[in-house]
């Protein structure tokens, strides 16, 4: 049985009161692709706008098998143990058939999922580059309005660009494996260039020495890369999501990063730039949606696809014709 969507006033009051059930309903509303739901979602976000910006937004990425879920759960429990409210937005790969989430984040973080000061929300990526849902920013805004102090955004980490994550969080954490070999090649090098903190995970047992060696290699590599921020040089440390070792040092680095950027004024500048990027992303999304909202444009797109597939039309010319048709519509 599908429950009716609560009114905007009910959702607003519930979110301000920290009602998890209504927060979840509100997130479902902003994730909906139905035009009517989108109108309601924007109305709700506008009402909650004054409550935005209070949470510490942390992006976390890493290749599959690096222990993201284990580390996020351990870090989440560490933070709730300090009295903080933690929201985890675990971005799942989408099923190519249903579009739903494949992974079950609440089953992967069983202890954190029952913590009264934590909220876990798995969301399908729906094919978004970098494993970030189109609605992640809106979801973060809702969690901030609900009073969460820290928002952890877990990305898929399957080799796509993670730049979109870095552009919507305050700090970007990359988890690495010890002794994985080509540490400085391919995607890993690309991530090194945008990471604020690199944490070599699984630094326990017989892997501890390998983790320390890998950390030393990353520190050496960072010396030849130009830092993104003039106020922060990326840091490297070893941690164990399994035992919790090093999590206190990791959190100290996160706080040091915030202090450095706040004192320089970069923190506020970055937040404002993120809002502007959000606006441009929404413009692109609206324009793309316009391809299918007008029947004549939608038909032209389908016909153009067939022509390109059949080799009768170049992709560039097809795109120009579609854009021209949209301008004249």
C-alpha positions in Angstrom: 0.0 0.0 0.0 1.4 3.4 -1.1 1.0 6.1 1.5 -0.2 9.5 0.3 2.5 12.1 0.2 2.4 14.3 3.3 1.7 18.0 2.8 4.7 20.4 2.5 3.9 21.9 5.9 3.9 18.5 7.5 7.2 17.6 5.9 8.8 20.9 6.9 7.7 20.6 10.5 8.8 16.9 10.6 12.2 17.6 9.2 12.8 20.5 11.6 11.9 18.2 14.4 14.3 15.5 13.2 11.5 13.0 12.3 13.4 10.3 10.3 10.3 8.9 8.7 9.3 12.3 7.2 12.9 13.0 6.3 12.9 9.8 4.2 9.6 10.7 2.6 11.0 14.2 1.7 14.0 12.6 0.1 11.8 10.3 -1.9 9.9 13.4 -3.0 13.0 15.2 -4.3 14.2 12.1 -6.0 10.9 11.7 -7.9 11.0 12.5 -11.6 7.3 13.4 -11.7 6.8 17.1 -12.6 4.2 17.6 -9.8 6.5 16.1 -7.2 9.4 18.3 -8.4 7.3 21.5 -7.9 6.5 20.4 -4.3 10.1 19.4 -3.7 11.4 22.8 -4.7 8.8 24.5 -2.5 9.9 22.4 0.4 13.6 23.2 -0.2 12.9 26.9 -0.4 11.1 26.8 3.0 14.1 25.0 4.5 16.8 27.2 2.8 17.6 29.1 6.1 18.6 25.8 7.7 21.2 24.9 5.1 24.9 25.0 5.5 25.4 23.9 9.1 26.6 20.3 8.4 30.2 19.2 7.7 30.0 17.6 4.3 32.5 14.8 3.7 32.9 12.9 0.4 34.4 9.4 0.6 35.6 7.3 -2.3 37.7 4.4 -3.1 37.9 1.3 -5.4 35.6 -1.6 -4.6 37.1 -3.8 -1.9 38.9 -0.9 -0.2 36.5 -1.2 2.8 34.4 1.9 2.3 31.3 0.6 4.1 33.3 -0.8 7.0 35.2 2.5 7.4 32.1 4.7 7.1 30.3 2.6 9.7 33.3 2.8 12.0 33.7 6.6 11.5 30.0 7.1 11.9 29.9 5.2 15.2 33.0 7.2 16.3 31.2 10.4 15.6 27.9 9.5 17.2 29.9 8.4 20.2 31.0 12.0 20.4 27.4 13.1 20.4 27.2 14.1 16.8 24.3 13.3 14.5 25.5 11.6 11.3 23.8 11.1 7.9 25.2 8.7 5.4 24.2 9.1 1.8 25.5 5.9 0.3 25.2 6.2 -3.4 24.5 2.8 -5.0 25.1 1.5 -8.5 21.7 1.4 -10.3 20.2 -1.7 -11.7 20.2 -1.4 -15.5 16.7 -2.8 -15.6 14.8 -1.4 -12.7 16.9 1.7 -11.9 16.9 0.8 -8.3 19.7 0.3 -5.8 21.7 -2.9 -6.1 23.5 -2.8 -2.8 21.8 -2.8 0.5 23.6 -0.1 2.6 21.6 -0.7 5.7 22.6 -4.4 5.7 26.2 -3.4 5.1 26.2 -1.0 8.1 24.1 -2.9 10.5 25.4 -1.3 13.7 25.2 2.2 12.4 21.8 1.7 10.9 20.3 1.2 14.4 22.2 4.1 16.0 19.6 6.7 17.1 22.0 9.5 16.1 22.5 8.1 12.5 20.5 8.1 9.3 21.5 6.0 6.3 20.0 6.6 2.9 21.0 4.5 -0.1 20.2 6.1 -3.4 20.5 4.7 -7.0 23.0 6.5 -9.2 20.7 6.2 -12.3 23.8 6.3 -14.4 25.1 9.6 -13.2 28.8 10.0 -13.9 31.0 9.5 -10.8 28.3 7.6 -8.9 26.5 10.7 -7.6 22.8 11.0 -7.9 21.4 14.1 -9.5 19.5 14.8 -6.2 22.4 14.4 -3.8 22.6 18.1 -3.2 19.0 18.3 -2.3 19.2 15.3 0.0 22.1 17.0 1.8 20.1 20.1 2.2 17.2 18.1 3.8 19.6 16.3 6.1 21.1 19.7 7.2 17.6 21.0 7.9 17.0 17.9 10.0 19.8 18.8 12.3 22.6 16.5 11.2 26.1 17.6 12.1 28.1 15.5 9.6 27.0 14.2 6.2 29.1 11.4 4.7 28.7 10.9 1.0 29.9 7.5 -0.2 30.5 7.2 -3.9 30.6 4.0 -6.0 34.3 4.3 -6.8 34.2 2.3 -10.0 36.7 4.3 -12.0 34.5 7.2 -13.2 35.3 10.8 -12.5 34.8 11.7 -8.8 35.1 15.5 -9.5 31.3 15.9 -9.1 31.7 14.6 -5.5 34.4 17.1 -4.7 32.4 19.9 -6.0 29.5 19.4 -3.6 31.3 18.5 -0.3 33.7 20.4 2.1 36.4 17.8 2.1 37.2 14.8 -0.1 38.6 11.7 1.4 40.1 8.9 -0.7 40.6 5.4 0.8 43.4 3.4 -0.7 44.4 -0.3 -0.4 47.9 -1.3 1.0 50.2 -3.0 -1.3 47.9 -2.8 -4.3 50.7 -2.3 -6.8 50.0 0.5 -9.3 49.2 3.1 -6.7 50.1 6.0 -8.8 48.5 5.0 -12.1 45.2 5.5 -13.8 42.2 6.5 -11.8 44.2 6.5 -8.6 46.4 9.3 -9.8 43.4 11.2 -10.9 41.9 10.9 -7.5 45.1 11.9 -5.9 44.8 15.3 -7.6 41.5 16.1 -6.0 41.8 14.4 -2.6 42.2 16.5 0.5 43.0 13.4 2.6 44.3 10.0 1.6 43.7 7.2 4.0 45.4 3.9 3.4 42.9 1.5 4.9 43.2 -2.0 6.3 46.4 -1.0 8.2 46.1 -3.9 10.6 47.6 -7.3 11.1 50.1 -8.4 8.5 48.9 -5.6 6.2 50.1 -2.8 8.6 53.6 -2.6 7.2 52.4 -2.6 3.6 49.9 0.2 4.5 52.7 2.3 5.9 54.8 1.8 2.8 51.9 2.7 0.6 51.3 5.9 2.7 55.0 6.8 2.2 54.6 6.5 -1.6 51.5 8.6 -1.6 53.3 11.4 0.4 56.1 11.4 -2.1 53.7 11.5 -5.0 51.8 14.5 -3.5 55.0 16.5 -3.4 55.0 16.7 -7.2 51.3 17.6 -7.5 50.1 21.2 -7.0 47.6 21.4 -4.2 44.1 22.5 -5.2 43.9 24.9 -2.3 46.5 27.5 -1.3 45.5 27.0 2.3 45.7 23.2 2.5 48.2 20.6 1.5 46.7 17.1 1.2 47.5 14.8 4.1 48.2 11.0 4.1 47.6 8.6 7.0 46.9 4.9 7.7 43.7 3.7 9.3 41.8 0.5 10.0 38.1 0.6 9.5 38.0 -2.9 11.0 39.7 -2.0 14.3 39.0 1.7 14.4 42.7 2.5 14.7 43.6 5.9 13.2 40.0 7.2 13.1 40.8 9.8 15.8 43.7 11.1 13.7 41.5 11.1 10.6 38.9 13.2 12.3 41.6 15.6 13.7 42.7 16.2 10.1 39.1 16.8 9.0 38.8 19.5 11.7 42.2 21.0 10.8 41.1 21.3 7.2 38.0 23.1 8.2 39.9 25.5 10.5 42.5 26.3 7.8 39.8 27.0 5.1 37.6 28.9 7.5 40.3 31.2 8.8 41.4 32.0 5.2 37.8 32.7 4.0 38.0 29.9 1.5 35.4 27.8 3.3 32.6 30.3 2.6 33.9 31.0 -0.9 33.8 27.3 -1.7 30.2 27.0 -0.4 29.0 29.9 -2.5 30.8 28.4 -5.6 29.1 25.1 -5.0 25.7 26.7 -5.0 26.5 28.4 -8.3 27.6 25.0 -9.7 24.4 23.5 -8.5 22.4 26.2 -10.4 24.3 25.4 -13.6 23.8 21.7 -13.2 20.0 22.3 -12.7 19.9 24.4 -15.9 21.5 21.6 -17.8 19.1 19.1 -16.3 16.1 21.3 -17.2 17.3 21.8 -20.8 17.9 18.0 -21.2 14.4 17.4 -19.8 13.1 19.7 -22.5 14.1 17.2 -25.1 11.3 15.0 -24.0 8.7 17.4 -22.7 7.7 18.6 -26.2 6.4 15.9 -28.5 7.9 17.3 -31.6 11.3 17.5 -30.1 11.1 14.1 -28.7 10.1 12.7 -32.1 13.0 14.5 -33.7 15.4 13.0 -31.1 14.2 9.5 -31.9 14.4 10.1 -35.7 17.9 11.5 -35.3 19.0 8.6 -33.2 17.9 6.3 -36.0 19.7 8.3 -38.6 22.9 8.4 -36.7 22.7 4.7 -35.9 22.1 4.0 -39.7 25.1 6.1 -40.7 22.8 8.6 -42.6 23.7 11.5 -40.3 26.7 12.6 -38.3 26.3 13.0 -34.5 27.4 16.6 -34.7 24.9 17.6 -37.3 22.1 15.7 -35.5 22.8 17.6 -32.3 22.8 20.9 -34.1 19.4 20.2 -35.7 17.9 19.2 -32.3 19.3 22.3 -30.6 18.0 24.5 -33.5 14.6 22.9 -33.2 14.5 23.6 -29.4 15.5 27.2 -29.9 12.7 27.7 -32.4 10.1 25.8 -30.4 
